């Protein structure tokens, strides 16, 4: 589960980086920035739901503050 979360987090950061790249390169003349940011939001929501599902199925357990 840790690997899946790490991969999803890397994909989210990659999408954010590509949005920045498109923003600087296109200077607002195309919708690629909007698409990259929409993909980032979709990945973030998917990651959140995946963490909730992992908790419900017992793959993730709360450890509390140590």
N, C-alpha and C positions, 0 to 999 in steps of 0.2 A: 504494500500500500504506500510505503514511503517513496518508492521509486516512481509510482504513478503520479503522486502529488508533485514530486520534483520535476518530472517531465512536463506536467501540465503548467507548472510555474514557469519553466523555461520557455514554453510555447507562448505564454501570456507576455513575457518580457520581449520575446522575439517579435510578436505582433505590435507591441508598443514601439519597439525600435523601428520597425518597418513603417509605421504611421509617421514617426518623426522624419524618416528618410523621405517619404513621399511628400510630406508637408514642405520640407526644404527644397526638394527638387522641382515639384510641380507648381509651387507658389499659388495654390488655390485654383488651378485651372482644370483639375480632374477630381473625381470622387474616390480616388484610391485611398486617401487618408481616412475618409469616412468609412470605407469598407474595412480597412485594417482596424480601426477603433471598434467597429461593430463586431468584428471577429474577436477582439480582445474581451469585449463585454460578454459575448457568448461563451468563450472559454472560461471566464471567471465564474459565470453562473454554473457552468458544467462542473467546475472544480468544487464549488460550494456544495452542489447537490451530491457529488461523489463523496465528499467528506461526510455529509449527513448520512448517506447510505452506508458507508463504511462503519460509522458509529452504530447505526441501527443493527447491522449484521454482526457486530462484535469484532470487526477487524481493527478498529481504533477504540482504545479504552482511555478514559480520563485518568490522569495520574495526580492531579492536584498540584499545588505549589509545594516545592521541596525546600 
